[in-house]
Amino acid sequence: MTIERQTRRRVLQSILAGPALAALGPTVRAFGQDADGIITAVDQALDIFDFERAARRILPPAHFGYLATGVDGDETLHANRAGFANYSLRVRRMVDLSKIDMSVNLFGTTWETPIFLDPVGSQRAFHAEGELAVARAAKSKQHLQVLSTVASTSVEDVTAARGAPIWYQLYPTDHWPITQALMRRAEAAGCPVIALTVDLQGGSNRVTAARSIPGDPRDCTQCHTSKPPRWFEDMARKPMFRGLDVSAVTDMTPISMNWDYIRRLRDIWPRKLIIKGIVAREDAELAVDHGVDGVLVSNHGGRAEDSGRASIDSLVEVVAGVRGRVPVLVDGGFRRGTDVFKALALGATAVGIGRPYIWGLASFGQEGVEKVLEILRGELLIAMQQAGTRSITEISRLFVVDRRR
Ligand SMILES: Cc1cc2nc3c(=O)[nH]c(=O)nc-3n(C[C@H](O)[C@H](O)[C@H](O)COP(=O)(O)O)c2cc1C
């Protein structure tokens, strides 16, 4: 426990122990927090940050560090959140709001809301049921789920738990037979879309994660080593690599990967292919020129380059580069319904969340993920009503103002 938390706990304990407030102790807690101000049940959550605090308390320090980390000085991580403050909502009044339609269509499938679950690796590091709990939550709340290449559960099992096709995120690896095997497996499992992640080429320097490791006294070698040159042993333990000889793999992303790689993937992948990690207008144009079916604007939640640039700012120029030819998805720092609304107004078709649903998973399993989704949907609904927009297609650039102009 940090000194600050210890102090807060002591102050609260002494207040509750005092004669005037002693009787109020149980009442205060019944309103939804323990003495540290952390929720103890799903229904106590007022916003999704309640789950972040709960996850921080329950997770081993190194696992929370892995979740929370950005790169270098975490500038991009913080920029992702700060970026939303540069945009204000410009709302309209006197609109009949008796019917609100939040649905979006992505590649022929209609979703109840534009909010989807981003690929996040190793989810059993956060909860024993990992990706399966997330799949059940996605099923009960009807959300799109994207599964990571480095998931701790296989694409077949997650698809079965979801009860509908999921999307598959591809780290292609630098060994083509492995790439092919991963894609064949995703195809056989019925994934309609592959999202090729392109933002980790050249690696990433996760300082905050590294700093959290010494604070974690457990022996982690049963699950992973995470240290070169033996890190491929970790990979061999991942369900998506089971039965494959990964000894020739030295990287999750080929260091030489360029636009020709899209052609190669296209030759063997018959379904939709989107590219995850585009942040510049020129690359958005090149992606469309190379025949991708969609672009996901992402800086990996601030875990790729430490550009200090917010994902919401990248969205604006990517939308300009794509010019409506393919859907533009976005993620990075989305924590409020108004954040989602802003991205939709700036031209996004759908918005991904990463850490928020993992906070829900870590603290309360499937129920926690469901509540995170419920809160975000509820907030988006209110934002739409407050802005006088009755459908996602009505949310246009007219509903947002860039404060810097
Ligand atoms: C712990 C963690 C693991 C992640 N694993 C992957 C992954 O395996 N593949 C991938 O493409 N993105 C991965 N991401 C990035 C997310 O897909 C997403 O881009 C990011 O989390 C969105 O930002 P947010 O966490 O602020 O919502 C991961 C993110 C986190 C926090």
The ligand as an ORCA input file, in Angstrom:
! r2SCAN-3c Opt
* xyz 0 1
  C      -2.264     -4.804    -21.593
  C      -2.475     -4.487    -23.041
  C      -2.227     -5.469    -23.977
  C      -2.432     -5.204    -25.330
  N      -2.243     -6.202    -26.232
  C      -2.436     -5.947    -27.538
  C      -2.261     -6.970    -28.502
  O      -1.960     -8.115    -28.173
  N      -2.435     -6.651    -29.812
  C      -2.776     -5.376    -30.212
  O      -2.922     -5.128    -31.404
  N      -2.986     -4.405    -29.312
  C      -2.835     -4.655    -27.997
  N      -3.044     -3.650    -27.088
  C      -3.522     -2.343    -27.549
  C      -5.048     -2.299    -27.575
  O      -5.550     -3.126    -28.596
  C      -5.571     -0.887    -27.820
  O      -4.983     -0.361    -28.978
  C      -5.337      0.062    -26.637
  O      -5.424     -0.617    -25.421
  C      -6.363      1.184    -26.659
  O      -6.091      2.127    -25.684
  P      -6.770      2.168    -24.223
  O      -6.179      1.056    -23.447
  O      -6.377      3.508    -23.723
  O      -8.269      2.017    -24.407
  C      -2.867     -3.912    -25.739
  C      -3.116     -2.939    -24.774
  C      -2.936     -3.215    -23.442
  C      -3.248     -2.144    -22.429
*
